[in-house]
Amino acid sequence: MIEEDKITNTFLTFRLGEEVFAANIEKASNIIEMTTITKVPRSPDYMKGIINLRGTVLPVIETRMKFGMEAKEYTRTTVIVVFNVDIEGEKSIVGAIVDEPGKVIEIAETDIKPPPTVGAKYKSELIKGMIKTEDQDDFIMLLDIDKVFSMEELLHIKETTKEIKDKEL
Amino acid sequence: MDQFQLKFIDEVTDLINALESSVLALENRTEDQALINEIFRVMHSLKGGGAMFEFYQISEFTHDLENIYDKVRLGEKKVERSLLDITLDSVDHLRHLLDEELAQSPDVLETHKTLTKRVVAELGEIQNTANPSSQDNKEAPHGLKTYYLLFKPAKDIFDNGTNPLYLVDEVCELGKTLTFARTHDIPKLETFNPLLCYTYWEIFIQTSLDQSEIDDIFMFVEDQCEIINEEIAQLPLLLNESFTNKVNKNALENSIQFNLEQLKKWAKEAEENTSETEIIAAETTLVKEKIQKFTKESKIASIRVTADKIDLYMNMVSELVTAQASLKLFSSKLKNTTLLEIAENFENITTQMRDNALGMSLIPIENMTMRFRRLVRDLSQGLGKKISFVTEGTDTEIDKTLVEGLTDPLMHILRNSIDHGIETVEERKKAGKSEQGKITLRAFYSGSNVHIEIEDDGKGIDAEKVRLKAIEKGLISPDEKLTDKDIFALIFRPGFSTAEKVTDVSGRGVGMDVVRRSIADLRGEIETESKINIGTKITIKLPLTLSIIDGLLVRISNTFYIVPLSSIARIHELKFSELKTAYNNIATINDRQIPFYLLREELEIDGNYPEEVQFILVKYRNKEIGLVFDIIEGEYQAVLKPLGKLYKDHDIISGASILGDGTMALVLDTNKIIDKFSAN
C-alpha cells in the first residue's frame, strides 16, 4: 500500500574509499569519464585543474584530498561528477573526482536522520543527514553540496564522518 | 503590463535620457530655441504617451511642465536656475514613475506631491493673472480639424534638388488626406522643359495637429513656393460624404484651382450636418493610428535587443570561433584539398561574424557621459565652484561590459577633479585663471585600445607633497629616486589619500586604489600626469573588448599558455644555460640588463627547460621584463572564458581558452604575474 503523505527525495550516491556519500540528484548534472586535466599553476593541491566541458570551463576538485583523505591512483571506476553549486550566490559548476559513482536512490524524508552535532560545528553542517538503507550496512552521509564546494579549505570530512558514526552507534 | 506598455517604457526611457541631456545643455545656452523646442517636444510626447498607455501619473505630471516650457518657447518666460532645477528633479522623478512598484511607494508619492507643487508654483509665476483651471478645461480630447493646403512649387524648384513629391508625402503622413495633383499648367510637348516643375498640389488634411506643423514641412522651400494653408473647419470634414463629393465633383469638372471661399462655404454646410458619432469614430481611428505610429517609429532605423540576447550571441560566436579552430586543425591533418577549401571559407566567414558580433556589443561612450555631466553640475553647485564639462570623441565605442565596469571609476575620478582639482572662484582669480574651471573628458582609439582621458585645468598635484606623504605612509623609502610619473602612480596605492580634509565628495582614504583595481579588472591601465597650477590629466587605457584577445600561444611542458600580444614587446631565443648562470635573474641581451622570471619555477611546474628557451619580453610599467617559456606555438586568437568563482583569488590567470583540439590553454595576466613575483 502506498502511504500518500510520504515525501521522498532522490539522491545520487558515490564512493570515496570505504565511505558512501549521497547528494541530492538535482545538484548533479552529469557524470563524465576521467580525462586530461589542466592544472592551474599555484592553486591548492586539491584543486586538480580545469577541463573543457562542451565549451565551458569546468573546475575539477580532487574530492579525496578535499575531504582529507589520502590521494590514490585513479582506477577504471574513477569518474568526475558534475555538480551545480551556488558559490556566494552565483550559480557555477564544479567537477568532483570520486572513486566510483553509485546509484540513484529514493529515500523518504522520514528515513533521513539528522546528524548528531560533533566537533567543530561547521563540519557537521556539511552533512545534512544520514541515510540507512536495507542493502547497505553502513550509513550513507548526505552532503550539502553547496557548502562543501564553496568552502576553500580542506574539509576533513572523513574524521567528521567517523565521529558522527561513533556517536551514533 | 501589456507589450505596448513595455515598449512604451523603453521609448520613454530614451525620451527621458534625451530630456536630461537637453536640460543640461540648456543650462549653458539658456537662449537656445532649438533646445527649448526639443524639451517641449519631449514633454509633449511624455504627456501624450503617458495617457495613451495608462501611465497617468506621468501624463499628469508632465502636463504642467509642458505648459511651462510652452511659455518659455513663446518667450513669455526666461530659463532660470530654479526652472532647470525643477526640471532635473522631475527627470529623476519620471524615471521612478516608470517603475510600477516604485511609483506607488510612499517616498515617490511624497516626491510626486512636493514636485507637483513646485511645478505648479513655477507655472503660477507666469500665469498670475490667467485662471489656471480654464487652462485645464481647454485640454479637450484630440480635436480633429480640416485644413486646405495649396502647394505650388516654383517652376525651377528641381534646381536645388528638391523633390516636391517628398513634401506631399510628408503632408499625407500628418493624417487623413485628400490630394489633387493639378497638371493643367503642363505645356505642349514642343515647349515642355523636363527640368521644370509644372505641377502643383491641393491637399485636404484632416488632423489634430496645429496649422504650424503643416507649415514646418515647407520650412526650407517657403521662398520657392506659393503656399496657402487655411483651416477650413474644426471638424474631420473628410468623413463627411457630402463635402468630399462636392470637392471631387468640382475637381473633375474644373481642372483649375479650388475657390477658397467656395470651400469654406461647403465646409460650413457640412459642419451643420455632421453628427457627433462620426467625429468620435474619426477620433478613435486617429488614436489607433497614433499608437501604431508610436510603437512603430523606432523600428525603422534600429531595433532594440536585450543585453541578454547579445551576450548569448557573443557566446555562440565564441563557440563558433573555437569550433572553427578545431576544423582548421583537423582539415590540415587530413590534407584533403576540398576540405581545406571549405575550412578556409569557414574561417573567413567566422572572422567576419566575430567582428560583426563584437561591433554589436559596442556602445558609444556618449551613453555614460550624461551621468557625468549631471555629476559635474550638481557637485560644482554644491561646492560653489564654476565648472564647465566638455566631452570630446564621445562617439568612440567600447564593449558594453566595459561601460558597466567603467562608470564608477570615472565618477570617482571626476569627483576628485571637482573636489580637489578645480579651485574655487576666488582661488582661480588669484591664480590669474578664468573664473570657470574646465573638465574635459576625451575618448579615442589607439591601436587595439581605447583611451579615455579626464583632464582638468585645476591646481594640479604637487609631486613633492605626494612623495613626502608616501614616505610618511611607508610606501617608499626617503632616498628612492622616482620620476614624477612614478610618484603620481603612488596615488593609486591602497591607503593613500592626499586630501587635506575629508569632504562629502571624496577623500575618504579609499579611493584611487579602488579605481585602479576596477580598471585592472577590465584589463586596463591608468596613468596620471599633472602640473602645478596647470591641471591634471588621468588617462585610462582599455582593451577594445574583453572576450576575444589576440595572443601568442606558448607552452611549458604539456601546458599551453596564452600571452596577450598587446603586452609583448619582443621575443628572443636563448640558451637555457646562459640564463641558469645569470646572477640575480638579470640577463644581458644586446648590452641591456633585463630582469627575468623562469616561469617553470615561479609557476611550480615539474620538469626542466629544454636547451633552447623562449625569452618573451613583456611590457610592465614602462619597463620590459623577460618571461621564459619552453616553446612558442604561434599566434592565436583566444576566446577568453572565466575560470569561475572557485579561482576567484587567482588573478595571475585571466581566464582559459579552448584550443582547436579541445585542450585548455591558460591566459596569463603578465602584469599580475610580475606584480606577484616581484613582491616575493
Chai-1 contact restraints between the chains, C-beta under 6 A:
chainA,res_idxA,chainB,res_idxB,connection_type,confidence,min_distance_angstrom,max_distance_angstrom,comment,restraint_id
A,T38,B,M664,contact,1.0,0.0,6.0,A-B,restraint_1
A,V40,B,I653,contact,1.0,0.0,6.0,A-B,restraint_2
A,P41,B,L603,contact,1.0,0.0,6.0,A-B,restraint_3
A,I50,B,A656,contact,1.0,0.0,6.0,A-B,restraint_4
A,I50,B,M664,contact,1.0,0.0,6.0,A-B,restraint_5
A,N52,B,I658,contact,1.0,0.0,6.0,A-B,restraint_6
A,N52,B,G662,contact,1.0,0.0,6.0,A-B,restraint_7
A,N52,B,M664,contact,1.0,0.0,6.0,A-B,restraint_8
A,G55,B,E319,contact,1.0,0.0,6.0,A-B,restraint_9
A,V57,B,K641,contact,1.0,0.0,6.0,A-B,restraint_10
A,V57,B,L643,contact,1.0,0.0,6.0,A-B,restraint_11
A,V57,B,A656,contact,1.0,0.0,6.0,A-B,restraint_12
A,P59,B,G644,contact,1.0,0.0,6.0,A-B,restraint_13
A,P59,B,L646,contact,1.0,0.0,6.0,A-B,restraint_14
A,I87,B,K645,contact,1.0,0.0,6.0,A-B,restraint_15
A,E90,B,K645,contact,1.0,0.0,6.0,A-B,restraint_16
A,S92,B,G644,contact,1.0,0.0,6.0,A-B,restraint_17
A,S92,B,K645,contact,1.0,0.0,6.0,A-B,restraint_18
